[in-house]
Amino acid sequence: MNDVWCKKYDSGVDTKVLKNNSGLATSFILKCCICPYRVKISSDYHERTQIATVNIRYVYIMRSIGRGAEARRIFWALMNLPQPSTRFVPCNKRLINAVKLVSEETMQNAAQEADWENGSNKNIAVAVDGTRQKRSYSSLNDVVTVISIDTGKVIDVEILSKYCMCSNKGSHKKDFKCNFEGSSGSMEVEGASRIFQRSFIYIT
């Protein structure tokens, strides 16, 4: 690397990229051509998991913008990066627990804040909004959100789906994702109803 120089000698620093790269996780070594100076720079940090943190974070970004495994594959190819050895599903499973924990804690804090803003009165004013996966009334998934009028923060959500990849509900009951039967247009009403029924637990 001609632009990187050793701080002791007027010489360039040799760069060696290690071959055990995986997706965005990479490691390379900077080594002076004259003195023993040597340093390893790496982005393959593993946070109590076998999957590099940077790759898990990338999957989280793709899911946050509504993209999946195919979009990730195209991005890697266009950037001329090696395809990650880790499949998309294991990363999703690791993310879901963390996201669920953070979202539940955040909404609980938001509900307490709304309660405080309303003078400790549990009957707080809220706005209900439903978001479909598709614009038309043929959407298979819907997310209903309840937002506090006083704080503008989300205090509860309900996810409804008319589709599940499991073909046999009996043998996959734990992972069965379909929780609604009916028209797509009525999903928002059903989601709001479930949230309000759930709220009675905290005010009675």
C-alpha positions in Angstrom: 0.0 0.0 0.0 1.8 3.1 -1.2 -0.5 5.5 0.8 0.3 3.8 4.1 3.7 4.4 5.6 5.6 3.0 8.6 5.9 5.6 11.4 9.5 4.5 12.1 10.9 4.0 8.7 10.4 5.8 5.4 8.9 2.7 3.7 5.6 1.4 2.6 3.5 -1.2 4.4 2.7 -4.5 2.9 -0.9 -5.7 3.0 -2.0 -9.3 3.2 -5.7 -10.3 3.1 -6.5 -13.5 4.9 -8.4 -16.1 3.0 -10.9 -17.0 5.7 -13.4 -14.3 4.6 -17.1 -14.7 4.9 -19.4 -12.2 3.4 -18.6 -8.7 4.8 -16.4 -10.2 7.5 -12.8 -9.9 6.4 -9.3 -9.7 8.0 -6.1 -8.3 6.7 -2.6 -7.7 8.0 -0.5 -4.6 7.7 3.2 -5.4 7.9 6.2 -3.1 7.5 8.7 -4.2 4.9 11.7 -3.2 7.1 10.8 -3.3 10.8 8.9 -5.9 12.8 5.7 -3.7 12.9 2.7 -5.9 12.3 -1.0 -5.3 13.0 -4.1 -7.2 12.1 -7.3 -5.3 11.2 -10.5 -7.4 11.2 -14.3 -7.0 10.9 -15.0 -10.7 11.7 -15.9 -10.0 15.3 -18.2 -12.7 16.7 -20.5 -11.7 19.5 -21.1 -15.0 21.3 -22.1 -16.6 18.1 -20.5 -18.5 15.2 -21.8 -15.9 12.7 -19.8 -12.7 12.2 -21.6 -9.7 13.8 -21.2 -7.6 10.6 -23.1 -10.3 8.6 -25.9 -10.5 11.1 -26.2 -6.7 11.1 -26.4 -6.7 7.3 -29.3 -9.2 7.4 -31.0 -7.0 9.9 -30.6 -4.0 7.5 -32.1 -6.0 4.6 -35.1 -7.1 6.7 -35.6 -3.5 7.9 -36.0 -2.3 4.4 -38.2 -5.2 3.4 -35.7 -7.2 1.4 -34.7 -10.9 1.8 -32.1 -13.5 0.8 -32.4 -12.9 -3.0 -31.7 -9.2 -2.6 -28.7 -10.0 -0.4 -27.4 -12.3 -3.0 -27.7 -9.7 -5.8 -26.0 -7.0 -3.6 -23.1 -9.3 -2.9 -22.7 -10.2 -6.6 -22.8 -6.6 -7.8 -20.3 -5.5 -5.1 -18.0 -8.4 -6.3 -18.0 -9.9 -2.8 -17.8 -13.6 -1.9 -21.2 -15.0 -1.2 -21.7 -15.5 2.6 -21.5 -19.1 3.8 -24.2 -18.4 6.4 -27.7 -18.9 5.2 -30.4 -16.3 5.7 -32.6 -18.3 8.0 -30.1 -18.8 10.9 -29.5 -15.1 10.9 -33.2 -14.4 11.0 -33.7 -16.8 14.0 -30.9 -15.0 15.9 -32.3 -11.6 15.2 -36.0 -12.3 16.0 -35.3 -12.9 19.7 -33.3 -9.7 20.1 -35.7 -7.6 18.1 -38.7 -9.0 20.1 -37.0 -8.3 23.4 -36.1 -4.7 22.5 -39.6 -4.0 20.9 -41.5 -5.3 24.0 -39.3 -3.3 26.4 -39.6 -0.1 24.2 -43.4 -0.4 24.0 -43.7 -1.0 27.7 -41.7 2.1 28.4 -43.8 4.1 25.9 -47.0 2.9 27.5 -45.7 4.0 30.9 -44.8 7.4 29.5 -48.2 7.8 27.9 -49.8 6.9 31.3 -47.7 9.5 33.0 -48.5 12.2 30.4 -52.2 11.5 31.0 -52.0 12.0 34.7 -51.8 8.3 35.5 -55.2 7.7 33.8 -55.2 4.4 32.0 -57.8 5.6 29.5 -55.3 7.2 27.1 -56.1 8.6 23.6 -54.5 6.5 20.8 -54.4 6.3 17.1 -54.7 3.0 15.2 -53.0 2.4 11.9 -52.8 -0.7 9.8 -50.0 -1.4 7.2 -50.5 -4.1 4.6 -47.7 -5.9 2.8 -49.3 -5.0 -0.5 -51.4 -2.0 -1.4 -54.3 -4.1 -2.7 -56.9 -6.0 -0.7 -55.1 -9.3 -1.6 -52.4 -8.8 1.0 -51.6 -11.9 3.1 -50.0 -9.9 6.0 -50.9 -6.9 8.0 -49.4 -5.0 10.9 -51.7 -3.0 13.2 -50.0 -0.3 15.3 -51.4 1.6 18.3 -49.8 5.0 18.8 -50.2 7.3 21.8 -51.7 10.7 20.9 -49.9 12.4 23.7 -46.4 11.1 23.0 -46.5 9.9 19.4 -44.9 6.6 20.4 -45.9 3.1 19.6 -47.4 1.3 22.6 -48.6 -2.0 21.0 -48.6 -3.9 17.8 -50.4 -6.9 16.3 -49.2 -8.9 13.4 -51.7 -10.8 11.3 -51.0 -13.3 8.6 -53.1 -15.5 6.4 -50.2 -17.5 5.1 -47.7 -20.0 6.5 -45.0 -22.0 4.8 -45.7 -25.0 7.0 -47.9 -27.4 5.1 -48.9 -29.4 8.2 -50.2 -27.3 11.1 -50.3 -30.3 13.5 -46.6 -31.1 13.2 -45.5 -27.4 13.1 -47.9 -25.9 15.6 -45.2 -24.0 17.4 -43.9 -22.3 14.3 -47.3 -22.0 12.6 -47.6 -18.3 11.5 -51.1 -18.2 10.1 -53.3 -16.5 12.8 -56.1 -15.0 10.7 -58.8 -16.2 8.4 -61.0 -13.7 6.5 -60.7 -10.9 4.0 -57.6 -8.8 3.8 -59.7 -5.7 4.3 -60.9 -6.8 7.7 -57.4 -7.5 9.1 -56.9 -4.0 10.5 -60.2 -4.2 12.4 -59.3 -7.6 13.8 -55.9 -6.4 14.8 -57.2 -3.4 16.6 -59.8 -5.5 18.4 -57.1 -7.9 19.6 -55.0 -5.0 20.9 -57.9 -3.4 22.8 -58.9 -6.7 24.3 -55.3 -7.2 25.4 -55.3 -3.7 27.0 -58.1 -4.7 29.3 -55.7 -6.9 31.2 -53.7 -3.8 32.3 -56.6 -1.5 33.3 -58.9 -3.9 35.2 
